[in-house]
């Protein structure tokens, strides 16, 4: 039992490290997004448009969104249908929560699996963005990385919820 608790503890510690890293990147992406929009608006107002800043802001928004999605999944902040489970016992709610986390991880796994071919195509074709001329594979990796972290956080949440259920059963 002690070994199992240490594994759960290590899973949670690793999740905390991943969350900190994601939060740093989210801060960078949102900062660059805000700065690029500000400079773009300022440039248009003084008749010096910097068109490539639109691409920078779009790509930062994509990466920040999917990294934010992963952090939200870490804290169980994704949308739920509370009205559906409102009348159930706490134990039934916990089992339903585990089911929906598994379902979400399964869905994200399908998206990852189907997206791998598109990523490979973009890499092999060498497609570039219109203004920045960067390989689009880097843009497409943002959602995939976000989904990978969300799946990991989902697994950690499932392990934690099962531990909570076992603790509640002993009481």
N, C-alpha and C positions, 0 to 999 in steps of 0.2 A: 504494500500500500504506500509505503514511504517513497519507493521508486516511482510509482505512478504520480504522486504529488510533485516530485521533482521534475518529471517530464512536463506536467501541466504548467509548473512554474517557469520552466525554460521556454515553453511555447509562448507564454504570456510576456516574458521578458523580451523575446525576439520580436513579438508583435509590437511592443512598446518602442523598440529601436526602429523598426520599420515605420511606425507612425511618425516618429520624430523626423526621420529622413523625408518622408512624404510631406510633412508639414513645412519643412525647409524649402523643398522644391515648390510647393504650392505658393509659399510667400514670394519666392523668386518669380514664378510665372505671373502671379497677380501684379507684382510690382512692375515687371516689364510690360505687362498688358496695359496697366494704367499709364505708364510713361509713354508707351508708343501711341496710345490714343490721344494723350495730351499733346504730344509733339505733332501728330498728324493733324489735329484740329488747329493748332497754332500755325502750322505750315500752310494749311489751306486759307486761313484768315489773312496771311501776309503774302498770298499768291506764290508760295513755294511748296507745292504738294510733294510729299514723300510717299509715293504709292506703295512701296514695299513694307511700310509700317502696318498697313492693313493685314498683310500676311503674317507679320510677327504677332500682332494682337490676336488673330484668329488661331494660330498655332498654340500660343500661350493659353488661350481660353480652352482649347481642346484638352491639353495636358492637365491644366488645373482642374477642369471638370472631372476627368476620370480619376485623378489622384484624390480629389475631394470625395468622390464616390467611394473610393476604397476606405478613406478615413471614416466616412459616415457609416459604412458597413461594420467597421471595427467597433463602433459604439452602438450598433443596433438602431441607427437613426434612419434607416430606409423606410419607405412608406409601408404601413401595415393597414389591414382592414380591421380596426378595433371593434367596430360595430358587430362584426360577424362573431367574434369570440367573447364578446362582453358577458354573456350569460354563463360561461363555462367556469369550472373551478380553476384555481391557480395551477394545479398539476396538469390539467388538460391544456391550459394556455401554454405552459412550458413545453409540452410535447408538440403542440401546434407550431410554436415558435421554432423548435428544432426542425420540424418538417419543412417550414417555409425557408429556413436558412439552407437546408439541403437542396430544396427545389431551386433556389436562387443560384447556388454554387453549380448545380447541374446546368442551368440555363447559361451561366457565364462560361462554363466549360464548353458548351456547344458553340457559343460565339467565338471563343478562342480557337477551337478546332476548325471551325469554318473560316476564320480569319487568317489562319496560317498560310493558306494558299494565296490569298490576296497579298499578304506581306511578301511572300516569296516571289510573286509575280512583279510587284513593285520593285523589289530588290534586283531581280534578274533583268527587268526591262530598263532599269536605271532612270525611271521617271523623275523629273525635277519639278519643283514648284515654279510658278510662272515668273515671279519677280525676284525672289531670293536665290533661285537656282540651286536650292538644297535638295538632296534626295528625299522624295516623299515618303520613303520607308520610315524615316525618322518621325515624321508626323503621325503615321499610322501605328507606330509602336506605342504611342501614348495611351490609347485606350486599352491595348493589350496588356501593358504593364499594370495599368490600373485594375483591370479585371483579375490579373494574377494575384495582386495584393488583396483584392476583395475576397477572392476564394480562400487565400490563406487566413485572413481575418475571420471568414465564415467558419472555417474548420476550428479555429481557436474558440470562437463563440459557441460552437456545438459542444466542444470538449468542456468548456466552462459550465454550460447549461446542464450537461449530463452530471457533472460533479455537484452542481447545486441540487439536482433532483435526488442524487444518492444521499447527500447530506440531509435533505428534508425527509427522506424515507427513514433514516436512522433515528430521527427525533420523535 
